[in-house]
């Protein structure tokens, strides 16, 4: 009987190893299939070879002769299905053996919750748990923190644990997942902790593993954000997971009252956070966001910020690092030195707009009106330059946000003049917004002038808008029709000529309604002379009865 021949401690040990090796959120499909094969009676001919090796047959379309070693189940197993690593047939045999000794349903429930410790308590009698309790008492582990420990000591400990972990998993295709889910919590542990140090250590653990993942991705050629393989997608999921944990650690630190004894460790953290600022590729956005967040939530001493800004300016001057300059501007705003921030934006106009709008948003939404007005006064002359340096894609969303903020300010302060000034400075990209503004004020001639300035023709206007302008004054829209005719003639195809003739008929109607047919005839005569060689166009004029 399996209940008497299988070693219960080994069976529990194997269960714990599987829970660690295969986190349920990631490998749930694999685990579920193994359990289903076992529950559906597809495991048979099970034999215990010795106290730790078990063999059996798992039927999954075809029979599979499976072997597993309870003493080292994650490394010593055999299945002919060809899967690299643990497969559902190995898990099916394990669920079968486990279910004959303990409750496999309870195992599955605890697996879903990742409760390894609960698994041990549920399946171990009190007298069997004593060795484990004794094992936990004794000398501090290598992760213990002393009052004199430094961030460099932490990093050395991380490297040792990482190398040990990597040596055991380097042949597995899923090791980045294990890296993120399993190793990160271990590195962050702080058993004999200095007060408040746990979140700071977790922060360093996340940054350490993020760098390892970056190196791994670089070695695989995964610097491009576009996913080229499932492996790259999985790696990016790990990167996102670790990056989120780094932000979580920052949040914890910001919500706690940190003791002064942590100041030395916090100050030692600064250069590691600075390294994150200069991450490139798919991590560049995270790097800047994390760096600036850290300087707002963790490094709050003005002296630290002043010193860091000097270092960033040195990097910007010596190496032309625009990201360093933008981060230095961010620190200047945090220090309340807005003039210095604006000077940096003027020196790096190709980057400035996207970063400036963040601070404009803060000032307006937080009611810091005077500060906003002072900053805008210094920025408005360079605003068109900032816009011109953006890509079309970035500029669209950027302008939407800027429009929302400036409209909010104009309404709060009853400043339509400021709103119009912003729209004018944002041309040509704000032409739609400015048109709407002028139209609502009944400034229809200026609306048409704006269309002409933006090289917009009657063809590109909404029919209802065109109809409304015509009803106000037919003369207003005539230049738009003249331009539409010329644009259609430049296209030199029969369909465009037909469209041009329709516009000419509209123009003739407007000229007639204003009793200016002599001007219409002079215009048509000039047009015929210019298009004398365009036989197809003249044919369309005859069809439209504009030419006899």
MOQUI-V165285 format. One record per residue. N is the residue number from 1. RES is the residue in one small letter. PHI is phi in whole degrees, 0 to 359 (* if undefined). PSI is psi in radians with two decimals (* if undefined). Layout:
BEGIN
N & RES & PHI & PSI
N & RES & PHI & PSI
END
This chain:
BEGIN
1 & x & * & 2.45
2 & x & 298 & -0.57
3 & x & 299 & -0.50
4 & x & 256 & -0.36
5 & x & 264 & -0.43
6 & x & 272 & 2.37
7 & x & 289 & 2.03
8 & x & 296 & -0.76
9 & x & 300 & -0.69
10 & x & 293 & -0.65
11 & x & 296 & -0.72
12 & x & 291 & -0.65
13 & x & 297 & -0.75
14 & x & 297 & -0.70
15 & x & 298 & -0.77
16 & x & 297 & -0.69
17 & x & 295 & -0.69
18 & x & 294 & -0.70
19 & x & 298 & -0.63
20 & x & 285 & -0.71
21 & x & 289 & -0.59
22 & x & 235 & 1.41
23 & x & 303 & 2.30
24 & x & 301 & -0.74
25 & x & 301 & -0.46
26 & x & 266 & -0.71
27 & x & 250 & 0.47
28 & x & 298 & -0.62
29 & x & 295 & -0.76
30 & x & 299 & -0.82
31 & x & 295 & -0.77
32 & x & 297 & -0.70
33 & x & 294 & -0.72
34 & x & 299 & -0.73
35 & x & 294 & -0.72
36 & x & 297 & -0.70
37 & x & 299 & -0.71
38 & x & 290 & -0.78
39 & x & 292 & -0.48
40 & x & 271 & 0.22
41 & x & 73 & 0.46
42 & x & 263 & 0.19
43 & x & 247 & 2.21
44 & x & 208 & 3.08
45 & x & 52 & 0.79
46 & x & 276 & 2.28
47 & x & 227 & 2.41
48 & x & 267 & 1.97
49 & x & 286 & -0.78
50 & x & 212 & -2.80
51 & x & 293 & -0.25
52 & x & 228 & -0.24
53 & x & 256 & 2.33
54 & x & 229 & 2.43
55 & x & 237 & 2.70
56 & x & 188 & 3.00
57 & x & 249 & 2.29
58 & x & 241 & 2.12
59 & x & 266 & 2.01
60 & x & 218 & 1.53
61 & x & 72 & -0.99
62 & x & 235 & 2.71
63 & x & 291 & 2.51
64 & x & 235 & 2.12
65 & x & 279 & 1.95
66 & x & 246 & 2.50
67 & x & 227 & 2.48
68 & x & 220 & 2.66
69 & x & 245 & 1.95
70 & x & 296 & -0.39
71 & x & 285 & -0.38
72 & x & 203 & 1.15
73 & x & 293 & -0.52
74 & x & 284 & -0.33
75 & x & 244 & -0.54
76 & x & 249 & 1.71
77 & x & 202 & 2.90
78 & x & 211 & 2.34
79 & x & 206 & 2.38
80 & x & 281 & 0.09
81 & x & 288 & -0.26
82 & x & 90 & 0.03
83 & x & 290 & 2.38
84 & x & 278 & 1.93
85 & x & 99 & -2.85
86 & x & 292 & 2.36
87 & x & 240 & 2.96
88 & x & 297 & -0.44
89 & x & 287 & -0.65
90 & x & 298 & -0.80
91 & x & 294 & -0.61
92 & x & 298 & -0.79
93 & x & 297 & -0.70
94 & x & 294 & -0.80
95 & x & 301 & -0.66
96 & x & 296 & -0.86
97 & x & 295 & -0.79
98 & x & 298 & -0.70
99 & x & 292 & -0.33
100 & x & 275 & -0.15
101 & x & 241 & -0.79
102 & x & 236 & -2.96
103 & x & 269 & 1.85
104 & x & 289 & -0.46
105 & x & 295 & -0.71
106 & x & 293 & -0.66
107 & x & 301 & -0.80
108 & x & 297 & -0.71
109 & x & 297 & -0.80
110 & x & 293 & -0.58
111 & x & 297 & -0.75
112 & x & 299 & -0.60
113 & x & 269 & -0.10
114 & x & 68 & 0.50
115 & x & 264 & 1.40
116 & x & 292 & -0.76
117 & x & 297 & -0.70
118 & x & 297 & -0.60
119 & x & 300 & -0.77
120 & x & 296 & -0.74
121 & x & 293 & -0.64
122 & x & 291 & -0.52
123 & x & 250 & 0.04
124 & x & 242 & 2.28
125 & x & 290 & 2.72
126 & x & 305 & -0.71
127 & x & 288 & -0.38
128 & x & 280 & -0.34
129 & x & 274 & -0.19
130 & x & 301 & -0.78
131 & x & 302 & -0.68
132 & x & 295 & -0.73
133 & x & 298 & -0.72
134 & x & 296 & -0.61
135 & x & 294 & -0.52
136 & x & 280 & -0.23
137 & x & 262 & 2.38
138 & x & 149 & -2.62
139 & x & 290 & 2.62
140 & x & 299 & 2.62
141 & x & 283 & 3.10
142 & x & 293 & -0.24
143 & x & 270 & -0.05
144 & x & 298 & 2.61
145 & x & 246 & 2.27
146 & x & 251 & 2.90
147 & x & 298 & -0.49
148 & x & 265 & 0.05
149 & x & 289 & 2.59
150 & x & 244 & 2.93
151 & x & 298 & -0.62
152 & x & 298 & -0.64
153 & x & 298 & -0.75
154 & x & 302 & -0.82
155 & x & 298 & -0.66
156 & x & 297 & -0.74
157 & x & 296 & -0.75
158 & x & 302 & -0.78
159 & x & 297 & -0.72
160 & x & 296 & -0.79
161 & x & 293 & -0.66
162 & x & 296 & -0.82
163 & x & 299 & -0.70
164 & x & 295 & -0.76
165 & x & 295 & -0.77
166 & x & 293 & -0.64
167 & x & 296 & -0.47
168 & x & 271 & -0.28
169 & x & 235 & 0.06
170 & x & 294 & -0.36
171 & x & 271 & -0.15
172 & x & 274 & 2.45
173 & x & 289 & -0.33
174 & x & 256 & 0.30
175 & x & 297 & -0.51
176 & x & 299 & -0.63
177 & x & 298 & -0.78
178 & x & 297 & -0.64
179 & x & 301 & -0.83
180 & x & 287 & -0.81
181 & x & 278 & -0.63
182 & x & 260 & -0.81
183 & x & 283 & -0.64
184 & x & 304 & -0.85
185 & x & 298 & -0.58
186 & x & 293 & -0.74
187 & x & 295 & -0.59
188 & x & 284 & -0.24
189 & x & 296 & 2.58
190 & x & 215 & 1.37
191 & x & 294 & -0.88
192 & x & 255 & 1.28
193 & x & 280 & 2.46
194 & x & 291 & 2.49
195 & x & 306 & 2.16
196 & x & 80 & 0.04
197 & x & 278 & -0.29
198 & x & 302 & -0.90
199 & x & 298 & -0.58
200 & x & 292 & -0.70
201 & x & 294 & -0.69
202 & x & 299 & -0.66
203 & x & 300 & -0.83
204 & x & 293 & -0.63
205 & x & 298 & -0.74
206 & x & 295 & -0.76
207 & x & 294 & -0.64
208 & x & 297 & -0.84
209 & x & 289 & -0.54
210 & x & 298 & -0.70
211 & x & 294 & -0.69
212 & x & 296 & -0.73
213 & x & 294 & -0.66
214 & x & 299 & -0.77
215 & x & 297 & -0.71
216 & x & 297 & -0.81
217 & x & 297 & -0.67
218 & x & 295 & -0.70
219 & x & 295 & -0.51
220 & x & 274 & -0.09
221 & x & 77 & 0.58
222 & x & 256 & 0.58
223 & x & 288 & -0.47
224 & x & 288 & 2.43
225 & x & 290 & -0.49
226 & x & 291 & 2.22
227 & x & 283 & 2.24
228 & x & 251 & -0.15
229 & x & 200 & 2.87
230 & x & 294 & -0.61
231 & x & 300 & -0.73
232 & x & 294 & -0.69
233 & x & 298 & -0.75
234 & x & 296 & -0.72
235 & x & 298 & -0.74
236 & x & 296 & -0.61
237 & x & 298 & -0.70
238 & x & 295 & -0.77
239 & x & 302 & -0.80
240 & x & 297 & -0.69
241 & x & 297 & -0.85
242 & x & 293 & -0.69
243 & x & 299 & -0.71
244 & x & 297 & -0.65
245 & x & 293 & -0.58
246 & x & 296 & -0.77
247 & x & 295 & -0.66
248 & x & 300 & -0.75
249 & x & 296 & -0.71
250 & x & 300 & -0.75
251 & x & 297 & -0.74
252 & x & 301 & -0.79
253 & x & 297 & -0.61
254 & x & 285 & -0.39
255 & x & 265 & -0.08
256 & x & 257 & 2.68
257 & x & 272 & 1.77
258 & x & 280 & 2.33
259 & x & 290 & 2.70
260 & x & 298 & -0.46
261 & x & 298 & -0.31
262 & x & 274 & -0.14
263 & x & 304 & -0.71
264 & x & 296 & -0.78
265 & x & 294 & -0.66
266 & x & 295 & -0.76
267 & x & 294 & -0.62
268 & x & 292 & -0.30
269 & x & 283 & -0.39
270 & x & 306 & -0.90
271 & x & 296 & -0.51
272 & x & 290 & -0.66
273 & x & 290 & -0.62
274 & x & 297 & -0.66
275 & x & 300 & -0.63
276 & x & 297 & -0.59
277 & x & 305 & -0.59
278 & x & 260 & 0.28
279 & x & 298 & 2.51
280 & x & 240 & -3.01
281 & x & 64 & -2.41
282 & x & 292 & -0.21
283 & x & 262 & -0.01
284 & x & 296 & -0.74
285 & x & 294 & -0.77
286 & x & 301 & -0.75
287 & x & 302 & -0.83
288 & x & 292 & -0.78
289 & x & 298 & -0.75
290 & x & 292 & -0.75
291 & x & 300 & -0.89
292 & x & 293 & -0.63
293 & x & 295 & -0.72
294 & x & 299 & -0.67
295 & x & 284 & -0.27
296 & x & 270 & -0.62
297 & x & 260 & -0.56
298 & x & 249 & -0.87
299 & x & 266 & 1.40
300 & x & 261 & -0.14
301 & x & 288 & 2.26
302 & x & 304 & -0.63
303 & x & 296 & -0.69
304 & x & 296 & -0.76
305 & x & 294 & -0.69
306 & x & 297 & -0.80
307 & x & 294 & -0.70
308 & x & 294 & -0.69
309 & x & 299 & -0.69
310 & x & 298 & -0.70
311 & x & 293 & -0.70
312 & x & 295 & -0.70
313 & x & 296 & -0.63
314 & x & 297 & -0.78
315 & x & 295 & -0.69
316 & x & 294 & -0.69
317 & x & 285 & -0.73
318 & x & 282 & -0.61
319 & x & 241 & 0.03
320 & x & 65 & 0.56
321 & x & 280 & 1.77
322 & x & 293 & -0.54
323 & x & 295 & -0.62
324 & x & 295 & -0.67
325 & x & 294 & -0.73
326 & x & 293 & -0.65
327 & x & 292 & -0.64
328 & x & 296 & -0.67
329 & x & 297 & -0.68
330 & x & 299 & -0.78
331 & x & 296 & -0.62
332 & x & 298 & -0.75
333 & x & 297 & -0.72
334 & x & 298 & -0.57
335 & x & 277 & -0.07
336 & x & 79 & 0.28
337 & x & 256 & 1.30
338 & x & 293 & -0.60
339 & x & 298 & -0.71
340 & x & 295 & -0.67
341 & x & 296 & -0.77
342 & x & 293 & -0.58
343 & x & 296 & -0.67
344 & x & 292 & -0.68
345 & x & 297 & -0.71
346 & x & 295 & -0.55
347 & x & 285 & -0.39
348 & x & 229 & 1.16
349 & x & 294 & -0.42
350 & x & 289 & -0.24
351 & x & 248 & -0.39
352 & x & 299 & -0.75
353 & x & 306 & -0.85
354 & x & 296 & -0.51
355 & x & 272 & -0.60
356 & x & 296 & -0.70
357 & x & 297 & -0.50
358 & x & 298 & -0.77
359 & x & 285 & -0.62
360 & x & 301 & -0.75
361 & x & 298 & -0.73
362 & x & 297 & -0.80
363 & x & 297 & -0.79
364 & x & 291 & -0.84
365 & x & 290 & -0.44
366 & x & 265 & 0.13
367 & x & 74 & 0.31
368 & x & 271 & 1.15
369 & x & 295 & -0.81
370 & x & 298 & -0.68
371 & x & 292 & -0.71
372 & x & 299 & -0.83
373 & x & 298 & -0.65
374 & x & 293 & -0.74
375 & x & 292 & -0.75
376 & x & 295 & -0.61
377 & x & 300 & -0.62
378 & x & 276 & -0.39
379 & x & 264 & -0.42
380 & x & 295 & -0.58
381 & x & 291 & -0.50
382 & x & 267 & -0.10
383 & x & 304 & -0.82
384 & x & 301 & -0.61
385 & x & 293 & -0.74
386 & x & 300 & -0.76
387 & x & 295 & -0.71
388 & x & 293 & -0.40
389 & x & 277 & -0.15
390 & x & 273 & 2.70
391 & x & 288 & 2.77
392 & x & 302 & -0.70
393 & x & 294 & -0.81
394 & x & 292 & -0.66
395 & x & 295 & -0.65
396 & x & 301 & -0.95
397 & x & 292 & -0.61
398 & x & 298 & -0.81
399 & x & 293 & -0.63
400 & x & 302 & -0.77
401 & x & 293 & -0.76
402 & x & 297 & -0.74
403 & x & 301 & -0.78
404 & x & 301 & -0.77
405 & x & 291 & -0.78
406 & x & 290 & -0.60
407 & x & 295 & -0.69
408 & x & 299 & -0.81
409 & x & 298 & -0.79
410 & x & 298 & -0.68
411 & x & 289 & -0.75
412 & x & 298 & -0.66
413 & x & 257 & 0.05
414 & x & 54 & 0.98
415 & x & 236 & 1.22
416 & x & 298 & -0.46
417 & x & 295 & -0.68
418 & x & 292 & -0.66
419 & x & 296 & -0.77
420 & x & 292 & -0.66
421 & x & 298 & -0.72
422 & x & 297 & -0.79
423 & x & 297 & -0.68
424 & x & 294 & -0.71
425 & x & 289 & -0.33
426 & x & 267 & -0.03
427 & x & 294 & 2.59
428 & x & 275 & -0.04
429 & x & 288 & -0.35
430 & x & 260 & 0.32
431 & x & 302 & -0.67
432 & x & 293 & -0.75
433 & x & 296 & -0.74
434 & x & 291 & -0.64
435 & x & 301 & -0.80
436 & x & 298 & -0.70
437 & x & 299 & -0.84
438 & x & 294 & -0.69
439 & x & 296 & -0.75
440 & x & 296 & -0.46
441 & x & 270 & 0.02
442 & x & 74 & 0.39
443 & x & 264 & 1.21
444 & x & 290 & -0.66
445 & x & 297 & -0.67
446 & x & 293 & -0.55
447 & x & 300 & -0.85
448 & x & 293 & -0.72
449 & x & 302 & -0.67
450 & x & 294 & -0.70
451 & x & 298 & -0.75
452 & x & 295 & -0.71
453 & x & 298 & -0.67
454 & x & 275 & 0.11
455 & x & 61 & 0.71
456 & x & 262 & 2.41
457 & x & 251 & 3.07
458 & x & 298 & -0.53
459 & x & 296 & -0.45
460 & x & 264 & -0.02
461 & x & 268 & 2.64
462 & x & 296 & 2.35
463 & x & 306 & -0.65
464 & x & 293 & -0.71
465 & x & 296 & -0.76
466 & x & 299 & -0.73
467 & x & 296 & -0.70
468 & x & 294 & -0.75
469 & x & 295 & -0.69
470 & x & 297 & -0.70
471 & x & 294 & -0.59
472 & x & 292 & -0.82
473 & x & 193 & 1.89
474 & x & 304 & -0.55
475 & x & 296 & -0.47
476 & x & 299 & -0.72
477 & x & 270 & -0.16
478 & x & 301 & -0.72
479 & x & 299 & -0.55
480 & x & 292 & -0.64
481 & x & 288 & -0.70
482 & x & 302 & -0.77
483 & x & 292 & -0.63
484 & x & 296 & -0.67
485 & x & 299 & -0.85
486 & x & 296 & -0.67
487 & x & 296 & -0.70
488 & x & 291 & -0.66
489 & x & 295 & -0.57
490 & x & 293 & -0.39
491 & x & 282 & -0.38
492 & x & 53 & 0.96
493 & x & 214 & 2.80
494 & x & 300 & -0.73
495 & x & 297 & -0.68
496 & x & 292 & -0.66
497 & x & 298 & -0.71
498 & x & 297 & -0.70
499 & x & 294 & -0.68
500 & x & 297 & -0.68
501 & x & 296 & -0.69
502 & x & 298 & -0.70
503 & x & 295 & -0.66
504 & x & 295 & -0.65
505 & x & 297 & -0.70
506 & x & 297 & -0.73
507 & x & 297 & -0.73
508 & x & 299 & -0.68
509 & x & 297 & -0.75
510 & x & 294 & -0.75
511 & x & 300 & -0.72
512 & x & 295 & -0.74
513 & x & 295 & -0.47
514 & x & 266 & 0.10
515 & x & 58 & 0.84
516 & x & 229 & 0.78
517 & x & 295 & -0.49
518 & x & 297 & -0.63
519 & x & 291 & -0.68
520 & x & 300 & -0.79
521 & x & 295 & -0.66
522 & x & 295 & -0.74
523 & x & 298 & -0.80
524 & x & 295 & -0.67
525 & x & 298 & -0.77
526 & x & 296 & -0.70
527 & x & 296 & -0.72
528 & x & 296 & -0.66
529 & x & 294 & -0.71
530 & x & 292 & -0.50
531 & x & 250 & 0.47
532 & x & 303 & -0.57
533 & x & 270 & -0.03
534 & x & 267 & 1.40
535 & x & 300 & -0.73
536 & x & 296 & -0.65
537 & x & 294 & -0.74
538 & x & 295 & -0.58
539 & x & 296 & -0.70
540 & x & 291 & -0.58
541 & x & 297 & -0.72
542 & x & 294 & -0.73
543 & x & 298 & -0.60
544 & x & 274 & 0.06
545 & x & 61 & 0.60
546 & x & 259 & -0.16
547 & x & 218 & 2.22
548 & x & 275 & *
END
